[in-house]
Each structure stands twice: as structure tokens, then as C-alpha cells.
Amino acid sequence: MKYCVILCDGMADYPVPALDGKTPMMVADKPNFDALGKKSEVGIVKTVPDGMKPASDVANLSVMGYDPTVCYTGRSPLEAVSIGVKLLDDDVTLRCNIVTLSDDEKYEDKTMLDYSAGDISTAEAAQIIESVEEHFGNEIFRFYSGVSYRHCLVWHGGTTKLGNMTPPHDISGRVIGEYLSDHPSAARLIEMMKESYELLKNHPVNLKRIAEGKRPANSIWLWGEGSKPMLEDFEKLYGMKGSVISAVDLLKGIGKSAGMSVPEVEGATGYIDSNFSGKAQAAVKEFENGSDFVYIHMEAPDECGHRNEPFNKVKSIEIIDREVLPVVVEALEKYDDYKIMILPDHPTPIVTMTHARDPVPYIIYHKKDEKSGVDTVNEETAKESGIFISHGPSLMKHFLDLD
């Protein structure tokens, strides 16, 4: 028996004016997705527990069967594990975005122009973080390069009591002053963010990017604080070998922390230019190499939601339908039996450009136990099925026939 989850990050949405009041799932041409939906269990699931933020770490842990109310220690520790950082028990980590801020004189008056610094390349970002580490790094603070705009700060002997360290993708287009924590424990972190602007505004990488008409990575932005992760081994928990395929450090970190195989996919970026077919082929290889469970994470719909790109969000769903789903289904057909689950982790509505906590649609297709599903899969048809799973982590046991 083989199990595959295709997680379309942030795919669910609200009605979008630019799409004639429909959601991207409603508009997207997704024949393969809908063909499975006709023969699947279709419903909605609450992936974000009450009292927790609708973040990708919380929601993906929930979908993978880990109760975030029990095991969640923060986002950045999972990303640190992904890039090979060895954490001590008293280490605190923070996500270190490199962002584009406006050139207003006072730091507090600057506007968050781009939380991804214009999709800066990993090679360019590595030079930026190298300079940040040279300037700020010491026996207490260490900076580590990740992928594109996503990096990591390790604070030895730090604290997670920092007040409101706001995710930069939540404040696109807004003046940043009111989103800077005023908690005393965060004072040095905020100072480093402010100092980083002066350090980076004339950095050679940024001068070159400006000359090319690109946005500069002119500030670091610290958030997502957490402590050393403690996840139960996936194979011990569920009795099967598992793999995670993703372009983003967060999901890789979850996989590694859970003892799962985490292959690298060349050209996987987390956006619509990602190597989608490469991810599909990587999943096929993981099954061939002995994994019984493969979790394929697709970041592109979420990125398009954050960037207010409705047509690209539609496009991302169509690419997944065209380049991933057929490859996976064809490969699984050679096994005696298999199940596929497709869902988002949370909505990332175009109209708000940030995450929402609404329950999300899911489908579960079982080769040997086909159901009577829906003609087309979207937020509304999933609600109309009448199936609602109120405890997100229980969905995985249901999918794996362990409930």
C-alpha cells in the first residue's frame, strides 16, 4: 500500500473580484484533480487549532498528523534543522528574511515593499547573509544562509518572549513602525534590523540589482522565534517509511525532524517557476526506494496569494494538475493499492494577501475503494459534501486507515 499527499500550500481562497467573484480553485482548469474528485471522499478539515496562528508550520504539522498544540516549538527551529544547524537545548532561533523596505529616512517610517526582496536568488542572498554574519555575528548571535529570501538566526541562550515579531508577508505595503516589537527582550533584535539597512543599502549585490531594475535586499527582518523542535519519528508513529519533497526549508525541517527522507530537487523554488515535474519524479523515486508515504509540498499557490497575483494563483493550480498529478497517479498504478490526498494547509486569500484560519477542502482517493465525489473540487463543493473533520491531526490517521 502506498500513500501520497499533494499539499498545495495556501490554495484555498475567498471570492476574488478579478476572477468575477470566484476563487482560483473554481476558475482553474484542473481536469486531473477533478477526475479524482469524482471518485473520492470530499470534505473540509480544520487544520489550525483555536488559539494558534494560521501559519504554514502549524497547518502542515496538523496535516501530517502532529498535534501542534502539543509539539509546536516555533517555525524557525524547523528551518534551522533543514539547513543543518545543530541546536543546543537553550538555543532560540528566528527566521531571518531579507526584505525590501522603502527609503524613508526613519526606519519606523519605511514601508514593506517586498517580503522576498524581489525573489532574490539563493546565490545573491548568500552574499548578503555573509555580510550580515560578519557584521553582527558573535558568540551570542549567528546567522545562517537558507534558500532565496529565507534565512536563520540562532540566538544562544535567547528567549522566545519577544512580543510581536510580525511576519513580513503579513504587512506588505504597510508602514512598518507599529509592527516592530517594543518588548525589552527584543531590543537588540530590532536594533540589528535597523542597523542592517545602513549595512545593506549600498551592498555590491544590491547596487547590481538596482542597476538591473530589481529590488534590493536592503534589510533583514526577524520573526518566527522558537526553540529546539521535538517531533516523534514518523515511522515509529505510523509504522511506515516516509518522505517529504519541498522547495522550502520549513517543510524540509519538519521532515528531517520526523526522521523522514528529504531529497533535494534541482530547480525547486517555491514559486510558479519551480521545477514541478522534478518534484513529481522525486516522489516516484522515493516510492521506488522503499518509502510507503510521500508528502509533496507545493508552495506556489501560497506565494501568489501573498503577492496579490490571482491569475498566477490559477496558473499554479493548473501547473500542479498538469505536471504533478498525472505523473504521480501513473507511477502509483503499478502498485497493488494506493491512496492520494490533495488539499491546502490553509487559505491564503488574494483579497487579504495573508493566511486565514478557515477550514480547507480535501479529497482522498482510494484505488480499491472509490467513492461518489463531486464533479469539480473547490471550497464550496467540499462544504456541500457535509463531511467536516474538526481536529486536523486526526485526518492523517483517517487517510492511513488508522482511525
C-alpha positions, -999 to 999 in steps of 0.1 A, spaced: 0 0 0 13 34 -10 1 68 3 7 102 -13 -2 137 -1 -2 165 -25 -2 196 -4 -10 228 -23 1 255 2 -24 283 5 -46 271 -24 -79 278 -8 -92 313 -12 -121 337 -9 -141 351 -39 -117 373 -59 -131 404 -78 -106 400 -106 -119 364 -111 -155 375 -114 -162 367 -77 -149 332 -80 -119 315 -63 -88 303 -81 -99 267 -74 -132 275 -92 -115 291 -122 -86 268 -127 -87 242 -155 -78 211 -134 -91 181 -152 -69 156 -134 -78 169 -100 -115 169 -108 -114 134 -123 -101 121 -90 -126 143 -71 -154 124 -89 -142 92 -72 -130 105 -39 -141 113 -4 -145 150 -4 -148 172 27 -133 201 47 -109 199 76 -99 224 103 -61 224 102 -55 254 125 -63 248 162 -81 275 182 -57 300 197 -29 293 172 -19 314 142 -28 301 107 8 297 98 22 271 74 42 254 101 11 249 123 -11 238 95 14 215 78 22 198 112 -15 193 116 -20 178 81 10 155 88 -7 141 119 12 160 145 -9 180 170 7 215 170 -9 223 204 14 196 218 46 196 197 49 231 182 80 250 193 82 276 166 88 279 128 124 289 126 138 259 146 124 236 119 141 257 92 174 256 111 173 218 112 166 218 75 198 237 67 219 215 90 222 238 121 229 218 153 208 234 180 216 233 217 188 229 243 189 266 252 192 280 217 164 302 203 161 306 165 144 332 144 136 333 107 157 360 90 140 373 59 159 397 37 133 422 25 129 454 5 120 485 25 112 520 12 139 546 15 121 568 41 147 584 64 135 569 97 134 531 99 99 532 116 85 552 87 96 527 60 71 506 41 74 469 35 77 469 -3 86 432 -8 90 405 19 111 384 -6 134 412 -19 122 406 -55 126 368 -53 163 372 -47 184 343 -58 200 319 -33 235 328 -45 229 366 -41 212 361 -7 242 340 5 265 371 -1 240 393 18 239 369 48 276 365 48 279 403 53 252 402 80 271 375 98 304 393 95 289 425 110 265 411 137 278 375 143 294 367 177 293 341 204 256 350 210 242 356 175 249 335 144 233 339 110 230 310 85 221 311 48 190 293 36 171 295 3 162 327 -16 150 352 10 146 327 38 174 325 63 181 318 100 194 335 132 205 313 161 205 332 194 225 312 220 208 315 254 179 335 240 143 338 248 111 334 229 93 361 249 98 388 224 64 405 220 50 407 185 76 398 159 54 402 128 58 380 97 68 404 69 44 388 44 16 399 67 24 436 62 31 440 25 25 477 15 23 489 51 44 512 72 65 490 95 67 511 127 37 497 145 48 461 137 82 465 154 82 448 188 87 471 218 93 442 242 126 447 262 139 413 252 135 421 215 155 454 218 188 440 204 169 422 176 152 454 165 185 473 167 201 447 143 172 451 119 176 489 119 214 487 116 211 462 87 195 488 65 226 510 67 248 480 62 230 467 31 216 497 12 249 501 -7 259 464 -7 275 454 -40 248 428 -46 221 455 -41 238 481 -63 240 455 -90 203 445 -85 192 482 -86 212 487 -118 193 458 -133 160 472 -123 155 447 -95 145 453 -59 174 454 -33 176 432 -2 181 463 20 171 450 54 169 418 75 136 411 92 135 388 122 104 368 133 91 332 139 110 327 171 112 292 186 132 266 205 146 232 196 119 210 178 108 177 193 88 157 168 81 120 172 97 98 145 72 94 116 80 57 111 76 49 148 43 69 149 27 54 118 46 22 110 58 32 76 88 50 59 80 85 48 95 112 26 89 149 22 95 168 -10 95 206 -9 114 237 -20 111 254 14 133 249 45 103 248 68 89 216 53 123 201 49 129 208 86 96 191 96 106 160 75 141 158 89 129 164 125 105 135 120 132 112 106 118 112 71 137 112 38 141 147 23 155 146 -12 168 178 -29 151 187 -62 172 209 -85 153 240 -97 126 238 -69 120 274 -60 86 276 -42 71 298 -69 54 293 -103 89 290 -119 96 259 -98 106 225 -112 72 209 -106 79 179 -128 111 174 -109 92 172 -77 68 146 -92 97 125 -104 114 128 -70 82 114 -54 82 85 -79 118 77 -69 110 78 -32 83 52 -37 107 31 -57 134 34 -30 111 20 -3 90 49 10 54 40 17 43 76 23 53 107 3 43 142 11 47 166 -19 46 202 -8 38 229 -34 45 264 -22 35 283 -54 -3 290 -46 6 305 -13 33 328 -27 8 340 -54 -18 347 -26 8 368 -7 17 387 -38 -19 395 -48 -15 376 -81 -49 360 -88 -41 348 -123 -7 333 -113 -25 315 -85 -49 300 -110 -18 291 -131 -1 275 -102 -30 251 -96 -32 243 -133 6 235 -134 2 212 -104 -27 195 -121 -8 191 -154 28 184 -143 25 166 -110 -8 148 -106 -6 126 -138 30 116 -131 22 105 -95 -10 87 -105 7 68 -133 35 57 -110 12 46 -83 -9 25 -107 18 -2 -108 13 -9 -71 -15 -32 -58 -32 -4 -39 -27 32 -31 -43 64 -17 -39 100 -27 -49 130 -6 -49 165 -21 -55 196 0 -41 230 10 -28 236 45 -47 269 50 -63 295 27 -41 324 15 -68 348 2 -59 372 -26 -80 399 -10 -61 399 23 -27 387 10 -21 367 42 -31 334 58 -66 327 70 -78 300 95 -109 288 76 -113 250 72 -99 238 39 -112 214 12 -96 180 8 -101 149 -13 -90 113 -5 -89 89 -34 -85 51 -27 -78 29 -57 -97 -1 -43 -125 19 -26 -137 45 -49 -164 69 -36 -191 91 -52 -175 125 -50 -181 158 -67 -179 170 -104 -154 197 -96 -134 203 -65 -134 237 -48 -142 253 -15 -179 253 -19 -184 218 -33 -163 205 -5 -185 222 21 -216 209 4 -204 173 9 -213 176 46 -181 160 57 -162 181 83 -131 170 103 -128 193 132 -95 180 145 -68 185 118 -43 159 131 -69 132 130 -71 135 92 -38 117 88 -49 87 108 -81 86 87 -60 88 55 -37 60 67 -67 38 78 -55 40 114 -86 57 129 
